[in-house]
Amino acid sequence: MVFNEKIHAFIAAKFYVYLTENFGERGRKAFVHATQYYAEQRGRRMAQRAIRDGYELSYETYLQYGEWVSSDEIIHAGQANQSEVKEIKPNYLVHIHRCPWHSQFKEMGLVDAGHEYCKHLDMAISRGFNPYITF
């Protein structure tokens, strides 16, 4: 077994459980902070690659340089992310039909942890990529 999306989600879920069971609301806030910190690092890596390649830090570039690529293991298991772009203008709207992170959080009975994780992840990634980006 290799490190994949479900293992990543398992680790995040266990941190959520540990922090909230031991520290309550302070633990939840620590989890949110850690999620945002990690996500901003991802966004900065994306920005560095885009700048290296000569691109402006626009929303279009943000979409091209995302780090979410399904692992071979998850693809072969038939659990890879499935999403559909429903609208580009006036709003970019994506429906996610299958997500290995969600599946893992659900298997663990920790959907609330998944919601907390995902609620803070994307905005923090974009903030790390370009805090002035317009959606």
C-alpha positions in Angstrom: 0.0 0.0 0.0 1.2 3.5 -0.9 0.3 6.8 0.6 -3.0 7.8 -1.1 -6.0 10.0 -0.7 -7.7 7.8 1.8 -4.7 7.5 4.0 -4.3 11.3 3.9 -8.0 11.6 4.9 -7.5 9.1 7.7 -4.6 11.1 9.2 -6.6 14.3 9.1 -9.6 12.6 10.6 -7.5 11.1 13.5 -6.0 14.6 14.2 -9.5 16.0 14.3 -10.7 13.3 16.8 -7.6 13.7 19.0 -7.8 17.4 19.1 -11.6 17.7 19.7 -11.8 14.9 22.2 -8.9 16.3 24.3 -9.3 20.0 23.9 -12.9 20.6 22.8 -13.5 23.9 20.9 -9.8 24.9 21.3 -8.9 21.6 19.6 -11.4 22.3 16.7 -9.8 25.7 16.3 -6.3 24.1 16.2 -7.5 21.7 13.6 -8.9 24.5 11.4 -5.6 26.5 11.8 -3.5 23.5 10.9 -5.7 22.8 7.8 -5.4 26.4 6.7 -1.7 26.4 7.2 -1.2 23.2 5.2 -3.5 24.5 2.5 -1.7 27.8 2.2 1.5 25.9 1.7 0.0 24.0 -1.1 -1.2 27.2 -2.7 2.3 28.8 -2.4 3.9 25.7 -4.1 1.4 26.0 -6.9 2.2 29.8 -7.3 5.9 29.0 -7.3 5.5 26.6 -10.2 3.3 29.0 -12.1 5.7 31.9 -11.7 8.6 29.6 -12.7 6.7 28.7 -15.9 6.0 32.4 -16.7 2.2 32.5 -15.9 0.3 35.2 -14.1 -1.3 34.2 -10.8 -4.9 34.2 -12.2 -7.8 32.0 -11.5 -7.3 30.2 -14.8 -3.7 29.4 -13.8 -4.8 28.4 -10.3 -7.0 25.7 -11.9 -4.2 24.5 -14.1 -1.7 24.1 -11.2 -3.9 22.3 -8.7 -2.2 19.5 -6.8 -5.2 17.2 -6.6 -4.2 14.3 -8.8 -5.7 10.9 -8.1 -3.2 8.2 -7.1 -2.9 5.1 -9.2 -4.0 3.0 -6.3 -7.3 4.9 -5.9 -7.9 5.0 -9.6 -7.4 1.2 -9.9 -9.8 0.7 -6.9 -12.5 2.7 -8.8 -12.5 5.4 -6.0 -11.0 8.3 -7.8 -12.5 11.7 -7.7 -15.3 12.3 -10.1 -16.4 15.9 -10.8 -18.3 17.8 -13.4 -18.0 21.5 -14.3 -21.6 22.7 -14.4 -21.0 26.3 -15.1 -18.1 28.6 -16.0 -19.8 32.0 -16.1 -21.0 33.9 -14.3 -19.8 31.5 -11.6 -17.4 28.6 -11.8 -19.5 25.7 -10.4 -18.2 22.2 -10.0 -20.3 19.2 -8.7 -18.2 16.5 -7.1 -19.8 13.2 -7.5 -17.2 11.0 -5.8 -14.4 12.0 -3.5 -12.0 9.5 -1.8 -11.5 11.9 1.1 -15.3 12.0 1.7 -15.5 8.2 1.4 -12.8 7.8 4.1 -14.3 10.3 6.5 -17.7 8.6 6.0 -16.2 5.1 6.6 -14.8 6.4 9.9 -18.1 7.9 10.9 -16.4 11.3 10.9 -18.3 13.3 8.2 -18.3 16.3 10.5 -14.5 16.2 10.5 -14.5 16.0 6.7 -16.8 19.0 6.5 -14.6 21.0 8.8 -11.5 20.0 6.7 -13.0 20.8 3.3 -14.7 24.0 4.5 -11.4 25.6 5.1 -9.1 23.9 2.6 -10.0 25.4 -0.8 -10.1 29.1 0.3 -6.8 28.7 2.1 -5.2 27.0 -1.0 -6.3 30.0 -3.1 -5.1 32.5 -0.5 -1.7 30.8 -0.6 -1.7 30.9 -4.4 -2.7 34.5 -4.7 -4.5 36.4 -1.8 -5.8 38.9 -4.3 -7.3 36.4 -6.7 -10.9 37.2 -7.9 -13.4 34.4 -8.0 
